């Protein structure tokens, strides 16, 4: 689990709640009209921007990966693939049938090698799997960013509607307070939805997309080298190129002068 996502959201909610209760009560900050304009408007605009298939794939996948971490880091994957290459060299492809791993994408590649599929088949299937996954993760990032972009705009729309209603009822002082509250709360809701939830999640998903692209490409290259019967040392040295410079040194590469 990605603890920082949960910690950040919880901390943000606590800060907002503390400010609310320090100067009043929760009831003052609840407005059904503001909720309707923010959530209804943002979702409606997002539905116009994206096809239904993208929403069905992107929203749940984005919500899932915003709170989860990859089971293995790139550094761990290099070690794991070198270990698998050692098993393949000693026992042959059949020996890979008993290999277990926590990474599903890597497990699929190992199964292909163990079953004796040819190199082109393995490359094509793994690359297609990677590209489809990254496409859906990118859709999730774009959808959350779209909601984050729309929410403040609809907050402003809600504010304008509230002000129009307020000025249209200047002769009835009892209605001025509720209309003003709706106007201000719409802006507040829009800012919170965008800046505490949607935009941070969109940025988190974009970062994880880059990490997943690196990790899955690393796995594909490693699996293809294992299928091609490369030595464990060569597999490790080739895959070290995916690691940051300091991690390569940790693995034994000489530090450049």
JONOR-V606459 format. One record per helix or strand. SS is the DSSP state (@ for helix, = for strand). FROM is the first residue (numbers start at 1). TO is the last residue. If there is no record, write none. Layout:
ss = <SS;SS>
from = <FROM;FROM>
to = <TO;TO>
This chain:
ss = <@;@;@;@;@;@;@;@;@;@;@>
from = <3;26;32;52;74;93;104;119;173;232;245>
to = <22;29;49;66;91;98;114;168;227;242;250>
